[in-house]
Amino acid sequence: MMSASPALGHPSVSLSSRRFENAEIALFSERDIRDEQFGKIQPVPSSLVRGQGSKRPRRYPGILRANGTKGDLTMKAERENDLVDVLDKLLNKGLVLNADLIISVAGVPLIGVNLKAALAGIETMLDYGMMEAWDQRTREWYAKEYATKGAVPLAEGEEVILKMLGSLWDRRWISPTWRPGSFYLTNKRFFLFRKEPAEILFEIELDKLEGLMIRSDTYLRKEREELYIQFDCGETARIHVSNIRELKDAIEETVGKQLERELSIPYEQYPLPQGEKIVQTEKFWYLFPSMGILTEAWRLGRLSLTNKRLFWVYQVDNQKMFEVPFDEIIGVTLGFNGKESSISACEKVLIIAYNGGRVLFGGDENRLQKMKIAIEKMIPEKPIVMK
């Protein structure tokens, strides 16, 4: 039994389940059921006509849904479209609820609920002048938070001369990596600032700059220019920005003197004994041999040629992984590695044969050729036959 409470001023309504079922059966008997999806007209079975068969209407097995299964007339696609339309209207137009509810047990009112609510998208709420105070507070909080959190830390009297996006080669970790941020050149210093989380990744006062050097290097198999900055303490920083030349000129103009010169890069050179000096060094991939359960793999490092030997240093931990003196080198040539090409190594490789075997180095073909010529100047050339 369903009833509306007299306390709300509505007349009492009563409808028995028997009358409800008969009314539903009558609707079925007054018309044929048309299946527009399949163009068929199917009569209602006599078992569903009033007074015949079961009292409870049951699903007519001949009705087909839009998806081809048997059941009621409601199409699944229509339900989804109706739901989308309702949500769209609800967010754009809004819904206002104003209801008084009384929960009664055995005719005795026990609980009263007075409900007033508005439901809509936030833009609709603001258009109607609702939640404006919340919106204003939220905007002010975010503006204040980001203004202080992302502010560039400048000293009193410090002015920004140039700002550029770029990255710094950070070798303080186990695996060196490029750390991005914004480079700022001021009238007092040069620094790299990361906005989120706020941190100065690198800084140097301008009066401590000793030298600048622009050098080409390979990054992701593409040639690009990088700037090396040397401090008065002897350390060197390696950076990359969108316009290296503009940054170098701006630094020299701010400092008021010429700083460009050839620099030695300590962290790219392995410690050498007295009397030994570097003749040429290049960044190459080295085909590291298999060891135990580890298979052979290409690793990036620097191949250095001195006046006494040839050695390769792994760039991750700056450890020497291969070396051979000149008197043990049999020959050097350019060839193919005989393996599938990959990002870490080109098909063209530098092959160096020595008394203990041979090694392969991959990289830019022009640099491989330069290294081959430099090695040949130290030893007589002996061709190698690839197996």
Residue pairs with C-beta under 8 A, 6 or more apart in sequence:
1 14
1 16
2 13
2 14
2 15
3 12
3 13
3 14
4 10
4 11
4 12
4 13
5 102
5 104
5 109
6 12
7 102
7 109
8 100
8 102
18 55
21 55
21 56
21 57
22 50
24 57
25 48
25 49
25 50
25 57
26 50
28 44
28 48
28 49
28 57
29 44
29 48
29 49
29 50
32 41
32 42
32 43
32 44
33 41
33 42
33 43
33 44
33 60
33 62
33 63
33 73
34 40
34 41
34 42
35 41
35 42
35 63
35 64
35 73
37 64
37 66
37 75
38 64
42 60
42 62
42 63
44 60
45 60
46 52
46 53
47 53
47 54
48 57
48 58
48 60
59 70
59 71
59 72
61 70
62 70
63 70
63 71
63 72
63 73
64 70
64 71
65 71
65 72
65 74
65 75
65 76
66 75
66 76
66 77
66 78
67 76
90 119
90 120
91 120
91 121
91 124
92 120
92 121
92 124
93 120
93 124
94 118
94 119
94 120
94 121
94 124
94 125
94 128
95 118
95 119
95 120
96 117
96 118
96 119
97 115
97 116
97 117
97 118
97 119
98 115
98 116
99 113
99 114
99 115
100 112
100 113
100 114
100 115
101 112
101 113
101 114
101 115
102 109
102 111
102 112
102 113
103 109
103 110
103 111
103 112
103 113
104 110
118 125
118 130
120 128
122 131
122 135
125 131
126 132
126 135
149 196
149 198
150 195
150 196
150 198
151 198
152 160
152 184
152 193
153 193
153 200
154 160
154 186
155 188
157 188
158 186
158 187
158 188
158 189
159 186
159 187
160 184
160 185
160 186
161 185
161 186
161 187
161 250
161 254
162 183
162 184
162 185
162 246
162 247
162 250
163 182
163 183
163 184
163 185
164 182
164 183
164 241
164 242
164 243
164 246
164 247
165 180
165 181
165 182
165 183
165 241
165 242
166 180
166 181
166 182
166 183
166 192
166 239
166 240
166 241
166 242
167 178
167 179
167 180
167 181
167 239
167 240
168 178
168 179
168 181
168 192
168 201
168 202
168 237
168 238
168 239
169 176
169 177
169 178
169 237
169 238
169 239
169 240
170 176
170 177
170 178
170 179
170 201
171 267
174 316
174 317
175 316
176 315
176 316
178 240
179 192
179 194
179 201
180 194
181 192
181 193
181 194
181 195
181 201
182 192
182 193
182 194
182 195
183 190
183 191
183 192
183 193
183 239
183 241
183 247
184 190
184 191
184 192
184 193
185 247
185 250
185 251
185 254
187 206
187 254
188 205
188 206
189 203
189 204
189 205
189 206
190 203
190 204
190 206
190 209
190 229
190 251
191 200
191 202
191 203
191 204
192 200
192 201
192 202
192 203
192 239
193 199
193 200
193 201
194 200
194 201
202 237
202 239
204 229
204 231
204 237
206 251
206 254
206 255
207 255
208 231
208 232
208 233
209 229
209 230
209 231
209 232
209 251
209 255
209 259
210 230
210 231
210 232
210 259
211 229
211 230
211 259
211 260
211 261
211 263
212 227
212 228
212 229
212 230
212 248
212 251
212 252
212 259
212 260
212 261
212 263
213 227
213 228
213 230
213 260
213 261
213 262
213 263
214 225
214 226
214 227
214 228
214 244
214 245
214 248
214 260
215 225
215 226
215 227
215 228
216 223
216 224
216 225
216 226
217 223
217 224
217 225
217 226
217 283
218 224
218 283
218 363
218 364
219 240
221 343
223 364
224 240
225 240
225 244
225 245
226 238
226 239
226 240
226 244
227 238
227 239
227 240
227 241
227 244
227 247
227 248
228 236
228 237
228 238
228 263
228 265
229 236
229 237
229 238
229 239
230 236
230 263
231 237
234 266
235 266
236 263
236 264
236 265
236 266
236 267
238 265
241 247
248 259
248 260
251 259
252 258
252 259
252 260
267 318
268 281
268 302
269 278
269 281
269 304
270 304
270 311
270 313
270 318
270 320
272 278
272 306
276 306
276 307
276 308
276 309
277 306
277 307
278 304
278 305
278 306
279 305
279 306
279 307
279 374
279 378
280 304
280 305
280 370
280 371
280 374
281 302
281 303
281 304
281 305
282 302
282 303
282 363
282 367
282 370
282 371
283 300
283 301
283 302
283 303
283 315
283 363
283 367
284 300
284 301
284 302
284 303
284 312
284 350
284 361
284 362
284 363
284 367
284 368
284 371
285 298
285 299
285 300
285 301
285 344
285 345
285 361
285 362
285 363
286 298
286 299
286 300
286 301
286 303
286 312
286 314
286 321
286 322
286 359
286 360
286 361
287 296
287 297
287 298
287 337
287 345
287 349
287 359
287 360
287 361
287 362
288 296
288 297
288 298
288 299
288 321
289 296
290 296
298 342
298 344
298 345
298 362
299 314
299 316
299 321
300 315
300 344
301 312
301 313
301 314
301 315
301 321
302 312
302 313
302 315
303 310
303 311
303 312
303 361
303 371
304 310
304 311
304 312
304 313
305 371
305 374
305 375
305 378
307 378
308 325
308 326
309 323
309 324
309 325
309 326
310 323
310 324
310 326
310 329
310 352
310 375
311 320
311 322
311 323
311 324
312 320
312 321
312 322
312 323
312 359
312 361
313 319
313 320
313 321
314 320
314 321
322 359
324 352
324 354
324 356
326 378
326 379
328 354
328 355
328 356
329 352
329 353
329 354
329 375
329 379
330 353
330 354
330 355
330 382
330 384
331 352
331 353
331 379
331 381
331 382
331 383
331 384
332 350
332 351
332 352
332 353
332 372
332 375
332 376
332 379
332 381
332 384
333 350
333 351
333 372
333 381
333 383
333 384
334 348
334 349
334 350
334 351
334 365
334 368
334 369
334 372
335 348
335 349
335 351
335 384
335 386
336 347
336 348
336 349
336 386
337 345
337 347
337 349
337 360
337 362
338 386
341 347
344 362
345 362
345 363
346 362
346 363
346 364
346 365
348 362
348 365
348 368
349 360
349 361
349 362
349 368
350 360
350 361
350 362
350 363
350 368
350 371
350 372
351 358
351 359
351 360
351 384
351 386
352 358
352 359
352 361
352 375
353 382
353 384
358 384
361 368
361 371
362 368
